[in-house]
Amino acid sequence: MLPSFRKPRKALKSPPPPERREIDVNGRQLPLTIRRDLRATRLTLRIEPGGRALRMTVPSGIAERDIRDFLDRHQGWLMTKLARFRTTNELADGGYVMIRGVSHRIEATGRLRGITEAVVVDDEAVLRVGGMEESIPRRICDFLKKEARLDLDRLVAVHAGRIGRKVKSMTLRDTRSRWGSCSADGALSFSWRIAMAPPHVIDYLAAHEVAHLEEMNHSSAFWALCERLCPATEEAKRWLKRNGSLLHAVDFG
């Protein structure tokens, strides 16, 4: 047998580190992260969850003027998309916050030791918040975390019981990339911002992560189990797709 020779493969070049700059969109300064990707074939521009930052992917070899031209051409698109997001902090007396899909008017009680509670006054949903004015966003944040814990503890227990699985632990975080996760050892994690969504969406999120205790994938069997646990799965998915970024846009300081 003749000796063979295989030409060694060239090592792929490492992409340069992400470049961070700011871009003006209709008078609003937004952070922009530019990543050069050796495998990318076209320029792409994405709005980060919550509408507070932008992310751009650029193929290798694209000139700076092409990047600027691309951003200039998409100013109108950015203005339209970003108009959906709140640009000011409305978590103050007279403002509004969503709780389980219902808009609540924020009422500062002025009582330093007052509790935060959701009530109905003259057929209007109201969130009464005590403490100093500057502490209102933090107190609302704490209230939403508590409500998310109450709902998710109950729903996770119900769904896990239906499939005969045990949950190792459950944590709440303020994640941007996903609403929940499930580890191989049965530890669940959720975004507490889901407390602002309607009840059927909260139920879906709990069912989704519990279903991963049995199906650690997104196969047809997984989605069938989701539907069995939460019949409103498709409706909830559509709601999150349309409104999820708006929940991320709420600024709790």
C-alpha positions as CSV (number, residue, x, y, z in Angstrom):
1,M,0.0,0.0,0.0
2,L,1.4,3.4,-1.0
3,P,1.9,5.8,1.8
4,S,-0.8,8.5,2.0
5,F,-0.6,12.1,2.9
6,R,-3.4,14.3,4.1
7,K,-3.0,18.0,4.0
8,P,-3.5,19.4,7.4
9,R,-6.6,21.6,7.8
10,K,-6.0,25.2,8.4
11,A,-7.1,26.3,11.8
12,L,-10.1,28.6,11.8
13,K,-9.2,32.1,12.8
14,S,-10.8,33.2,16.0
15,P,-13.3,36.0,15.4
16,P,-12.4,39.4,16.9
17,P,-14.0,40.3,20.3
18,P,-17.4,42.0,20.1
19,E,-17.3,45.7,19.5
20,R,-19.6,47.9,21.6
21,R,-20.7,51.3,20.6
22,E,-23.8,53.5,20.9
23,I,-26.3,54.4,18.1
24,D,-28.8,57.2,18.0
25,V,-32.4,56.1,17.1
26,N,-34.7,59.1,16.9
27,G,-32.9,60.9,19.7
28,R,-32.6,57.8,21.9
29,Q,-29.1,56.5,22.6
30,L,-28.9,52.7,22.6
31,P,-26.0,50.4,23.2
32,L,-25.0,48.4,20.1
33,T,-23.0,45.2,20.1
34,I,-21.3,44.2,16.8
35,R,-20.1,40.7,16.4
36,R,-18.1,39.6,13.4
37,D,-19.0,36.0,12.5
38,L,-16.7,34.0,10.1
39,R,-19.7,31.9,9.1
40,A,-22.2,34.7,8.6
41,T,-23.2,35.5,5.0
42,R,-25.3,38.7,5.6
43,L,-25.7,41.6,8.0
44,T,-28.4,41.0,10.7
45,L,-29.8,43.4,13.3
46,R,-31.7,42.4,16.3
47,I,-33.4,44.2,19.2
48,E,-32.5,42.7,22.6
49,P,-35.4,41.6,24.9
50,G,-36.9,44.7,26.5
51,G,-35.8,47.0,23.7
52,R,-32.8,48.4,25.7
53,A,-30.0,47.4,23.4
54,L,-29.2,46.2,19.8
55,R,-27.2,43.3,18.5
56,M,-25.6,43.2,15.0
57,T,-23.9,40.3,13.3
58,V,-21.5,41.2,10.5
59,P,-19.7,38.8,8.1
60,S,-16.0,38.9,8.0
61,G,-14.5,41.5,5.6
62,I,-17.5,43.9,5.7
63,A,-16.2,47.5,5.6
64,E,-17.2,50.1,8.3
65,R,-19.0,52.2,5.7
66,D,-21.3,49.2,4.8
67,I,-22.1,48.8,8.5
68,R,-23.0,52.5,8.8
69,D,-25.1,52.4,5.6
70,F,-27.0,49.3,6.8
71,L,-27.8,51.0,10.1
72,D,-28.9,54.2,8.4
73,R,-31.2,52.2,6.1
74,H,-32.9,50.5,9.1
75,Q,-33.5,53.6,11.1
76,G,-37.2,53.6,10.2
77,W,-37.5,49.9,11.1
78,L,-35.9,50.5,14.4
79,M,-38.1,53.5,15.2
80,T,-41.2,51.4,14.5
81,K,-40.1,48.4,16.5
82,L,-38.8,50.4,19.5
83,A,-42.0,52.4,19.7
84,R,-43.6,49.4,21.4
85,F,-41.3,49.7,24.3
86,R,-41.6,52.1,27.2
87,T,-38.8,54.6,27.3
88,T,-39.6,56.1,30.7
89,N,-40.0,54.6,34.1
90,E,-43.8,54.4,34.8
91,L,-43.4,52.7,38.2
92,A,-44.5,55.7,40.2
93,D,-47.6,57.1,41.8
94,G,-50.3,57.2,39.1
95,G,-48.4,54.9,36.7
96,Y,-49.5,51.3,35.8
97,V,-48.1,47.8,36.1
98,M,-49.4,44.5,34.9
99,I,-50.2,41.8,37.5
100,R,-51.4,38.4,36.1
101,G,-52.4,40.2,32.8
102,V,-54.4,42.9,34.5
103,S,-53.2,46.6,34.4
104,H,-53.1,48.0,38.0
105,R,-52.9,51.7,38.8
106,I,-50.0,52.4,41.2
107,E,-51.1,54.2,44.3
108,A,-48.4,55.5,46.7
109,T,-49.9,55.3,50.2
110,G,-47.2,57.4,51.8
111,R,-47.0,55.1,54.7
112,L,-43.4,54.3,55.4
113,R,-44.2,50.8,56.8
114,G,-47.1,50.1,54.6
115,I,-47.3,46.8,52.7
116,T,-47.7,46.4,49.0
117,E,-51.1,44.9,48.1
118,A,-53.3,44.5,45.1
119,V,-56.9,45.7,45.7
120,V,-60.0,46.7,43.7
121,V,-61.3,50.2,44.2
122,D,-64.5,51.2,42.5
123,D,-64.1,48.4,39.9
124,E,-60.5,49.5,39.2
125,A,-57.5,47.3,39.9
126,V,-55.0,49.2,42.1
127,L,-51.6,48.3,43.5
128,R,-51.1,50.1,46.8
129,V,-47.4,50.7,47.6
130,G,-46.0,52.0,50.8
131,G,-42.5,53.4,51.5
132,M,-40.6,56.3,50.2
133,E,-41.3,57.5,46.6
134,E,-37.9,56.4,45.3
135,S,-38.4,52.8,46.7
136,I,-41.7,52.2,44.7
137,P,-40.0,50.3,41.8
138,R,-38.1,48.1,44.2
139,R,-41.2,47.4,46.3
140,I,-43.2,46.5,43.2
141,C,-40.4,44.2,42.0
142,D,-40.4,42.4,45.4
143,F,-44.2,42.1,45.2
144,L,-44.0,40.5,41.7
145,K,-41.4,38.0,42.9
146,K,-43.6,37.0,45.8
147,E,-46.6,36.5,43.5
148,A,-44.6,34.6,41.0
149,R,-43.3,32.3,43.7
150,L,-46.9,31.7,45.0
151,D,-48.2,30.8,41.5
152,L,-45.3,28.8,40.3
153,D,-44.9,26.8,43.5
154,R,-48.6,25.7,43.2
155,L,-48.6,25.1,39.4
156,V,-45.3,23.2,39.4
157,A,-46.5,20.9,42.2
158,V,-49.8,20.2,40.3
159,H,-48.1,19.4,37.0
160,A,-45.2,17.4,38.5
161,G,-47.8,15.4,40.4
162,R,-49.7,14.6,37.3
163,I,-46.7,13.0,35.6
164,G,-45.3,11.4,38.8
165,R,-42.0,13.4,38.8
166,K,-40.2,15.2,41.6
167,V,-38.7,18.6,41.4
168,K,-35.3,19.0,43.0
169,S,-35.5,22.8,43.5
170,M,-37.1,25.9,42.0
171,T,-35.4,29.3,41.7
172,L,-36.5,32.7,40.4
173,R,-34.3,34.9,38.3
174,D,-34.5,37.9,36.0
175,T,-33.4,36.2,32.8
176,R,-33.5,37.8,29.4
177,S,-32.8,34.9,27.0
178,R,-35.4,32.4,28.3
179,W,-38.4,32.3,30.5
180,G,-37.5,29.1,32.3
181,S,-35.1,26.2,32.3
182,C,-34.9,22.6,33.6
183,S,-31.6,20.9,34.5
184,A,-31.0,17.2,34.1
185,D,-31.2,16.7,37.9
186,G,-34.7,18.3,38.1
187,A,-33.8,21.8,39.2
188,L,-36.2,24.3,37.7
189,S,-35.7,28.1,37.1
190,F,-38.1,30.7,36.1
191,S,-38.2,34.4,35.3
192,W,-40.2,36.2,38.0
193,R,-41.4,38.7,35.3
194,I,-43.9,36.1,34.2
195,A,-46.0,37.3,37.2
196,M,-47.1,40.2,34.9
197,A,-48.5,37.7,32.3
198,P,-52.0,36.3,32.2
199,P,-52.7,33.2,34.3
200,H,-52.8,30.8,31.3
201,V,-49.3,32.0,30.3
202,I,-48.0,31.4,33.8
203,D,-49.6,28.0,33.8
204,Y,-48.0,27.2,30.4
205,L,-44.5,28.2,31.6
206,A,-44.8,25.9,34.6
207,A,-46.1,23.0,32.5
208,H,-43.3,23.6,29.9
209,E,-40.5,23.2,32.4
210,V,-42.2,20.3,34.3
211,A,-42.6,18.5,30.9
212,H,-38.8,18.7,30.6
213,L,-38.5,16.4,33.7
214,E,-39.8,13.7,31.4
215,E,-38.7,14.9,27.9
216,M,-35.4,16.8,28.0
217,N,-35.9,18.0,24.4
218,H,-38.5,19.7,22.2
219,S,-39.7,16.7,20.4
220,S,-43.3,16.0,19.3
221,A,-43.6,13.9,22.5
222,F,-42.6,16.9,24.6
223,W,-45.1,19.2,23.0
224,A,-47.8,16.6,23.3
225,L,-47.1,16.4,27.0
226,C,-47.2,20.2,27.3
227,E,-50.6,20.2,25.6
228,R,-51.8,17.5,28.0
229,L,-50.6,19.5,31.1
230,C,-51.7,22.9,29.7
231,P,-54.4,22.8,27.0
232,A,-53.7,26.6,26.3
233,T,-50.1,25.9,25.3
234,E,-50.4,27.3,21.7
235,E,-52.3,30.4,22.9
236,A,-49.8,31.0,25.6
237,K,-46.9,30.7,23.2
238,R,-48.4,33.2,20.9
239,W,-49.0,35.6,23.8
240,L,-45.3,35.4,24.8
241,K,-44.1,35.9,21.3
242,R,-46.2,39.1,20.9
243,N,-45.8,40.5,24.4
244,G,-42.8,38.9,26.1
245,S,-40.4,41.7,25.2
246,L,-42.8,44.2,26.8
247,L,-42.4,42.5,30.1
248,H,-38.6,42.7,29.8
249,A,-39.0,46.4,29.0
250,V,-40.4,47.3,32.4
251,D,-37.6,49.1,34.3
252,F,-37.5,48.3,38.1
253,G,-34.3,50.3,38.6
